[in-house]
């Protein structure tokens, strides 16, 4: 947007050498702003998928004996648990098998 304003100023308002200066300065500013935006968005790797849940705590919403359901980050997941976990218990996610989380009771 600022480049468009600089071009309009260069054509209609500014005298001869200053119009070109305004366009060059604004173009450099626009390129720098785009590069900083790219750098900022690529600072960290995106964290998506079920793999990011490993190590998180979850709350049991359906008794896990050995199959049940847990809530983590606002989502309900199917879960497998070697030890029994009752509704309301806190469990730790240790892995996943497809779309089923492998959990163990939190001590």
C-alpha positions, 0 to 999 in steps of 0.5 A: 500500500505504501508503494502505491502512495509513493508512486502517486506522490511521485507522479502528482506531487513531488518534484523530479528527483524526489519522486524517484527517491520516494519510490526507491525508499518505499520499495526497499521498505516493502521488500525489507518488511516482506523478508522480516515477515518470512523470517518471523513465520519460519522461526520454528517448525510447525507442531501439528499431528498426534505426535505433538501430544506425546508427553502431555497430560490428559483427563479420562472421560470414559473408563480406560480398562483397557480401552477408553476415551481421554480429553486433551487440548479440548479434543476427545481421543480413543485411548489404550491403557494397560492399567485401569484409569477411572473417569476424571483421572489424569493420565500421561500420553506415552505414544499412539497407535494410529488414532488411538493414544497409549496412556498410563496413569499419572502417579 
